[in-house]
Amino acid sequence: MNVFLTGSTGFLGGELLVELSKRKEIDKIYCFLRAFSEDEANIKLENIFRIHHDYYDEKKIIPILGNLFDEHLTDLLIKNNTITDTDVIIHSAANTSFSKIYDDMVERANMGGLEKILLWAKQLPHLQTFLYIGTATICGKDIKNRLIFEDESPNLKASHLVKYTYTKMHGELIIHRHLTEDKILIARPSIIMGDSRKVVPRSPVILWAAATINQLRLIPADANSMLDMIPVNYAADAIVSLLFANRNHKVYHISSGKAASTTPAKVCSTMEAYFTDLPPFRFKSKLLLNQIKLWAKGKLQPESELYKYPEYLDYWHHVFEDPSAIRILLAGLDPYLGFMELGQVFDNTRLLTDVPSIKQSLPADVYISNCLTFIEKIDLLEGALNP
């Protein structure tokens, strides 16, 4: 089997690449990535393996240079005779930014780029499976505080917190317009945060939000809202195992489900036990968010509720020195707080039934203990400015 993998140097894509490389059933992995030369591409790929000291087989892992924004991408792929023997495409590449300033770029990458890949895929003589890495959060922001099933999405009436989930929803629809049902497999991970192993995560994605919440300590969010989060190693293992499983469905949630969902309070309790020199966590209504922003601007009215927590205001002055830093952090954190408030949990019965080797994931409040030394080192402002 020969696999064409996009997003091979990304957070989840890097883990998928390493997992795929361990499979004896796979002969070649064509890694689609951006680079100026094959030498640079090889260095990038080798670095993915070096992080956790995994074996890098340069004969098995073959870089394919390209860019989802390239208007001529489909033609370039069709003309590349090296990859005509592709049997499986795993489309993991995506722009995951939640920032509105990147909305156009997110749409061009996640919808336009996907369509270019699909137009090439249709020409392949031996294509067996197109595995699309979507997201469970395509269900939108209207469904709250309950268990959500695969068949509820995609729903064109759904409204979205961020452009990213909108584009991933439309991505599924685009795939169905181009490929027959027998070739489609869709994996929808829930929120992927950190790594459950005692290793350095390949990326601070989502952990940045945890680190920011840990630093702020006064949190404008519901402490007991349900959170469905999984570690990246669990997501990669489940997706690769799903590829080789006897499947009864076309769409699968890769999620914690009811059994391993958590809450902001539980996650913060784990962090609080480690970062003992910081103020205790306190959760308040999300309405307090605007007051914090106004305080950071020096425009908060004297009668405002936020002044009831002077110990946190003094703490912020001490930690951040310049209150404008809090405004930058809150701008990046805002969509994460929005997702936290939804209380969405994604049913994982299909996955656990059809892939017996995959067991229930650990709750995030348990495995995050392995990420705390990494959280401690995250540059919060850099993460907010470069989402």
HELIX and SHEET records of a PDB file:
HELIX    1   1 PHE A   11  SER A   21  1                                  11    
HELIX    2   2 GLU A   38  ARG A   50  1                                  13    
HELIX    3   3 LEU A   73  LYS A   79  1                                   7    
HELIX    4   4 ASN A   81  ILE A   83  5                                   3    
HELIX    5   5 LYS A  100  TYR A  102  5                                   3    
HELIX    6   6 ASP A  103  GLU A  107  1                                   5    
HELIX    7   7 ARG A  108  GLY A  113  3                                   6    
HELIX    8   8 LEU A  114  ALA A  121  1                                   8    
HELIX    9   9 ALA A  136  CYS A  139  5                                   4    
HELIX   10  10 GLU A  150  GLU A  152  5                                   3    
HELIX   11  11 LYS A  163  HIS A  178  1                                  16    
HELIX   12  12 GLU A  181  LYS A  183  5                                   3    
HELIX   13  13 LEU A  207  LEU A  216  1                                  10    
HELIX   14  14 VAL A  232  LEU A  243  1                                  12    
HELIX   15  15 GLY A  257  ALA A  260  1                                   4    
HELIX   16  16 PRO A  264  TYR A  274  1                                  11    
HELIX   17  17 LEU A  288  LYS A  297  1                                  10    
HELIX   18  18 GLU A  305  LYS A  308  5                                   4    
HELIX   19  19 PRO A  310  PHE A  320  1                                  11    
HELIX   20  20 SER A  324  LEU A  342  1                                  19    
HELIX   21  21 THR A  349  ASP A  354  1                                   6    
HELIX   22  22 ALA A  364  TYR A  367  1                                   4    
HELIX   23  23 ILE A  368  CYS A  371  5                                   4    
HELIX   24  24 LEU A  372  ILE A  375  1                                   4    
HELIX   25  25 LEU A  380  LEU A  385  1                                   6    
SHEET    1   A 7 ILE A  61  LEU A  65  0                                        
SHEET    2   A 7 LYS A  28  LEU A  33  1                                        
SHEET    3   A 7 ASN A   2  THR A   6  1                                        
SHEET    4   A 7 VAL A  88  HIS A  91  1                                        
SHEET    5   A 7 THR A 129  ILE A 133  1                                        
SHEET    6   A 7 ILE A 184  PRO A 189  1                                        
SHEET    7   A 7 VAL A 251  ILE A 254  1                                        
SHEET    1   B 2 ARG A 146  ILE A 148  0                                        
SHEET    2   B 2 GLN A 344  PHE A 346  1                                        
SHEET    1   C 2 ILE A 191  ILE A 192  0                                        
SHEET    2   C 2 MET A 229  ILE A 230  1                                        
SHEET    1   D 2 LEU A 218  PRO A 220  0                                        
SHEET    2   D 2 ARG A 282  LYS A 284  1                                        
END                                                                             
